[in-house]
Amino acid sequence: MLEPSFFNSVFVFPILNILAVYHYALNLIHVPGTLGFSIILLTITIRVLLHPFFKQQMVTASKMQELKPHLDSISKKHKGDSKRLQEEQMKLYQEAGINPASGCVFMIVQIPIFIALYQTLQYFLVADTSKILIAVNKAVYLPMLHFKSLDPMFFGINLAQTPEKMGTAFMILVPGITALLQYFQTQMTMAMNPQATPAASDSKDPNDKKEPGMGEEFQKAMNTQMKYIFPFMIGWFALRMPVGLALYWNIFSVFSIIQYQMHKKQSKSLKVESVKLKAKT
C-alpha cells in the first residue's frame, strides 16, 4: 500500500507530508473542514512548484504565435514535399530559439504528480480511516505531523464520497463543473498553441478538390478529442471518484485559467507597447 519504492519516495511521500503539514497547521488554529482546506493549499503548492514549467509553456506558445505567419508561408511553399517542409520548420524553430516539444513538458510533468496525488488522497478519502491512518503515519516524516483522526466533511460535503453514490442534484453538478472548467482550460491551451494552416490548392479548376492529408485529419481528430472528449472523460471520472479529487482538479483548473488570462493580457500589453515604440521611432 505505502511500501517504500522509487515512485512513492519521489512523489507520494512528499505530497503526503505537505498535506500533513497543512492539516497539522489548520488543526492548531481550529479551522473547520481541515481536510478540504488542506487539499486546496496542497493544490496551490503544487501549482506554484509547477509554475516554471507553465511559464516555459507560455513563452513557447507566444513565440509559436509570432511564428505562425512564417509557418503558414513555409507550409504553402513546400506543400508537396513533407521532408523539406519539416526541415524548414525545424530551421525556423532553431532560428527563433524554441523547442516546440517544450510546450508539452508542463502536461507531462503533471502526470506522475496527479497519479501520486490520486494515490495519496485515496488513502484519506475512504469510509474507514482507522487502519489507513496507521499506514499513513508510518510515511509521515515527523511524529508531530501524525494524523490522530480525520474528518472528511467540508462545508457539509463528504469528500470521501462520490457524486454518483450521493445521488443528489447538487452533487451531480460537481462532475458538470469539473468538465466545464476542463473545457475552458483546454480551449485556452489550444488557443495558445496554434498550428500552421494547411496550404490551399493553387489549382483554379473548381472541380480539382484537394483531399486533406492524413496529417491534417489526425490533427483535426486530436483537436476534437482534446476539446470535447477529454473534458467529458474528466467529468465522468469526477462522477465516480471521491469529491476530494474533484476539488483538487477544479482548483487546479481555475488557477490554470486565471494564469492563461493573465498571460494573455500581459502579451497584449507588451504588443501594444512595442507598436507604440515603433511608431515613435
C-alpha positions as CSV (number, residue, x, y, z in Angstrom):
1,M,0.0,0.0,0.0
2,L,2.5,2.6,1.2
3,E,5.6,0.5,0.8
4,P,8.9,2.3,0.1
5,S,9.5,2.4,-3.6
6,F,11.1,4.8,-6.1
7,F,7.7,6.3,-7.1
8,N,6.4,6.6,-3.6
9,S,9.7,8.1,-2.3
10,V,9.9,10.7,-5.0
11,F,6.2,11.6,-5.4
12,V,3.7,10.1,-3.0
13,F,5.6,10.6,0.3
14,P,6.5,14.3,-0.3
15,I,2.9,15.1,-1.3
16,L,1.5,13.2,1.7
17,N,3.8,15.1,4.0
18,I,2.9,18.5,2.5
19,L,-0.7,17.6,3.1
20,A,0.2,16.5,6.7
21,V,1.9,19.9,7.4
22,Y,-1.2,21.9,6.2
23,H,-3.6,19.5,8.1
24,Y,-1.5,20.0,11.3
25,A,-1.3,23.8,11.0
26,L,-5.0,24.2,10.3
27,N,-5.9,21.9,13.2
28,L,-3.8,24.1,15.5
29,I,-5.9,27.2,14.7
30,H,-9.1,25.1,14.8
31,V,-10.1,25.7,11.1
32,P,-13.3,23.7,10.3
33,G,-13.2,21.5,7.2
34,T,-9.4,20.9,7.7
35,L,-9.1,18.2,5.1
36,G,-10.8,20.3,2.4
37,F,-8.7,23.3,3.0
38,S,-5.5,21.1,3.2
39,I,-6.3,19.8,-0.3
40,I,-6.8,23.4,-1.6
41,L,-3.5,24.5,-0.1
42,L,-1.8,21.4,-1.4
43,T,-3.2,22.2,-4.9
44,I,-1.8,25.8,-4.7
45,T,1.6,24.5,-3.6
46,I,1.8,22.1,-6.5
47,R,0.7,24.8,-8.9
48,V,3.5,27.1,-7.6
49,L,6.0,24.3,-7.9
50,L,4.9,23.7,-11.5
51,H,5.0,27.4,-12.4
52,P,8.4,27.3,-14.1
53,F,7.2,24.6,-16.4
54,F,3.9,26.5,-17.0
55,K,5.9,29.7,-17.7
56,Q,8.1,27.9,-20.3
57,Q,4.9,26.6,-21.9
58,M,3.5,30.1,-22.2
59,V,6.8,31.5,-23.6
60,T,6.9,28.8,-26.2
61,A,3.2,29.3,-27.1
62,S,3.8,33.1,-27.5
63,K,6.7,32.5,-29.8
64,M,4.7,29.9,-31.8
65,Q,2.0,32.5,-32.3
66,E,4.6,35.0,-33.6
67,L,6.0,32.3,-36.0
68,K,2.5,31.3,-37.3
69,P,2.6,33.5,-40.4
70,H,6.0,32.2,-41.3
71,L,4.9,28.6,-40.6
72,D,1.9,29.1,-42.9
73,S,4.2,30.5,-45.6
74,I,6.5,27.6,-45.4
75,S,3.5,25.2,-45.4
76,K,2.3,26.8,-48.7
77,K,5.7,26.9,-50.3
78,H,6.6,23.2,-49.6
79,K,3.1,21.7,-49.5
80,G,4.2,18.8,-51.8
81,D,7.4,18.0,-50.0
82,S,6.8,16.8,-46.5
83,K,10.5,16.2,-45.8
84,R,11.6,19.7,-46.9
85,L,8.6,21.2,-45.0
86,Q,9.8,19.6,-41.8
87,E,13.4,20.7,-42.4
88,E,12.3,24.3,-43.0
89,Q,10.0,24.3,-39.9
90,M,12.8,23.0,-37.7
91,K,15.2,25.6,-39.1
92,L,12.7,28.3,-38.3
93,Y,12.3,26.9,-34.8
94,Q,16.1,26.9,-34.3
95,E,16.5,30.4,-35.5
96,A,13.7,31.5,-33.1
97,G,15.4,29.6,-30.3
98,I,12.5,27.5,-29.3
99,N,11.7,23.8,-29.0
100,P,8.1,23.0,-29.8
101,A,8.2,19.9,-27.6
102,S,9.0,22.1,-24.6
103,G,5.4,23.3,-24.6
104,C,4.3,19.7,-23.6
105,V,6.6,19.5,-20.6
106,F,4.0,21.1,-18.3
107,M,1.4,18.5,-19.2
108,I,4.0,15.6,-18.9
109,V,5.2,16.7,-15.5
110,Q,1.6,16.8,-14.2
111,I,1.0,13.1,-15.0
112,P,3.2,11.5,-12.2
113,I,2.2,14.2,-9.8
114,F,-1.5,13.7,-10.4
115,I,-1.1,9.9,-10.1
116,A,0.8,10.4,-6.8
117,L,-1.9,12.9,-5.6
118,Y,-4.6,10.4,-6.5
119,Q,-2.9,7.6,-4.6
120,T,-2.3,10.0,-1.6
121,L,-5.9,11.2,-1.4
122,Q,-7.2,7.7,-2.0
123,Y,-5.8,6.7,1.5
124,F,-7.8,9.6,3.1
125,L,-10.9,9.6,1.1
126,V,-12.3,6.2,2.3
127,A,-15.1,5.4,4.7
128,D,-13.0,3.6,7.3
129,T,-9.7,5.6,8.0
130,S,-8.7,3.8,11.3
131,K,-6.4,1.2,9.5
132,I,-5.4,3.7,6.8
133,L,-4.1,6.3,9.3
134,I,-1.7,3.7,10.8
135,A,-0.1,3.1,7.4
136,V,-0.1,6.8,6.5
137,N,1.6,7.9,9.8
138,K,4.4,5.5,9.0
139,A,5.2,7.5,5.9
140,V,5.0,10.9,7.7
141,Y,8.5,12.3,8.3
142,L,7.8,13.9,11.7
143,P,5.9,12.4,14.6
144,M,4.3,15.7,15.4
145,L,2.6,15.6,12.0
146,H,0.9,12.3,12.6
147,F,-2.8,12.1,11.9
148,K,-4.8,11.3,15.0
149,S,-8.2,11.4,13.3
150,L,-9.6,12.6,10.0
151,D,-12.9,14.4,9.3
152,P,-13.8,14.2,5.6
153,M,-16.6,16.8,5.9
154,F,-16.1,20.1,4.1
155,F,-19.0,22.6,4.2
156,G,-21.4,19.8,4.7
157,I,-20.0,17.6,1.8
158,N,-18.3,14.3,2.5
159,L,-15.1,14.5,0.4
160,A,-14.7,10.7,0.7
161,Q,-18.0,10.0,-1.1
162,T,-18.5,10.1,-4.9
163,P,-21.2,12.3,-6.5
164,E,-22.6,9.1,-8.1
165,K,-23.3,7.4,-4.7
166,M,-24.6,10.6,-3.1
167,G,-27.0,11.0,-6.0
168,T,-28.3,14.4,-5.1
169,A,-29.0,17.1,-7.8
170,F,-26.4,19.4,-6.1
171,M,-23.7,16.8,-6.1
172,I,-24.3,15.9,-9.8
173,L,-23.3,19.4,-10.6
174,V,-19.7,18.6,-9.4
175,P,-18.8,16.5,-12.4
176,G,-20.5,19.0,-14.7
177,I,-18.5,21.9,-13.2
178,T,-15.3,19.8,-13.5
179,A,-15.9,19.0,-17.2
180,L,-16.8,22.7,-17.9
181,L,-13.6,24.0,-16.2
182,Q,-11.6,21.4,-18.1
183,Y,-13.2,22.5,-21.4
184,F,-12.3,26.2,-20.8
185,Q,-8.7,25.2,-19.8
186,T,-8.4,23.0,-23.0
187,Q,-9.7,25.9,-25.1
188,M,-7.1,28.3,-23.8
189,T,-4.3,25.7,-24.2
190,M,-5.3,25.1,-27.8
191,A,-5.5,28.8,-28.5
192,M,-2.1,29.4,-27.1
193,N,-0.6,26.7,-29.3
194,P,-1.6,27.5,-32.9
195,Q,-0.9,25.1,-35.7
196,A,0.3,26.0,-39.2
197,T,-2.6,26.5,-41.5
198,P,-2.6,23.8,-44.3
199,A,-1.9,25.3,-47.7
200,A,-4.8,25.5,-50.1
201,S,-4.6,24.1,-53.6
202,D,-3.3,26.5,-56.2
203,S,-5.4,24.9,-58.9
204,K,-8.0,27.3,-60.4
205,D,-10.2,24.3,-61.5
206,P,-13.3,24.3,-59.2
207,N,-13.6,20.5,-59.8
208,D,-10.0,20.0,-58.5
209,K,-10.6,19.4,-54.9
210,K,-7.6,18.8,-52.7
211,E,-8.1,15.8,-50.4
212,P,-6.9,16.5,-46.8
213,G,-3.8,14.6,-45.9
214,M,-3.5,12.1,-43.2
215,G,-1.6,14.5,-41.0
216,E,-4.4,17.1,-41.3
217,E,-7.1,14.5,-40.5
218,F,-5.1,13.3,-37.5
219,Q,-4.7,16.8,-36.2
220,K,-8.4,17.6,-36.5
221,A,-9.2,14.3,-34.7
222,M,-6.8,15.1,-31.9
223,N,-8.2,18.7,-31.5
224,T,-11.7,17.3,-31.4
225,Q,-10.8,14.8,-28.7
226,M,-8.9,17.4,-26.7
227,K,-11.7,19.9,-27.0
228,Y,-14.8,17.8,-26.3
229,I,-14.0,14.2,-25.4
230,F,-11.3,14.9,-22.8
231,P,-13.5,17.2,-20.7
232,F,-16.3,14.7,-20.9
233,M,-13.9,12.0,-19.7
234,I,-12.7,14.1,-16.8
235,G,-16.4,14.8,-15.9
236,W,-17.1,11.1,-16.0
237,F,-14.2,10.4,-13.7
238,A,-15.3,13.1,-11.3
239,L,-18.7,11.5,-11.1
240,R,-17.3,8.2,-9.9
241,M,-14.3,9.4,-7.9
242,P,-14.3,11.0,-4.4
243,V,-15.3,14.6,-4.3
244,G,-11.9,15.4,-2.7
245,L,-10.2,14.6,-6.0
246,A,-12.7,16.8,-8.0
247,L,-11.9,19.6,-5.5
248,Y,-8.2,19.3,-6.4
249,W,-8.9,19.1,-10.1
250,N,-11.2,22.1,-10.1
251,I,-8.9,24.4,-8.1
252,F,-6.0,23.4,-10.4
253,S,-8.2,24.2,-13.5
254,V,-9.3,27.6,-12.0
255,F,-5.6,28.6,-11.3
256,S,-4.7,27.5,-14.9
257,I,-7.5,29.6,-16.4
258,I,-6.5,32.6,-14.4
259,Q,-2.8,32.3,-15.4
260,Y,-3.7,31.9,-19.0
261,Q,-5.9,35.0,-18.9
262,M,-3.1,37.0,-17.1
263,H,-0.5,35.8,-19.6
264,K,-2.9,36.8,-22.5
265,K,-3.4,40.3,-21.1
266,Q,0.3,40.7,-20.5
267,S,1.1,39.6,-24.0
268,K,-1.4,42.1,-25.5
269,S,0.1,44.8,-23.3
270,L,3.6,44.1,-24.5
271,K,2.5,44.1,-28.1
272,V,0.8,47.5,-27.7
273,E,3.9,48.9,-26.1
274,S,6.0,47.5,-28.9
275,V,3.8,49.1,-31.5
276,K,4.0,52.5,-29.7
277,L,7.8,52.4,-29.5
278,K,7.9,51.5,-33.3
279,A,5.6,54.4,-34.0
280,K,7.8,56.9,-32.1
281,T,10.9,55.7,-33.9
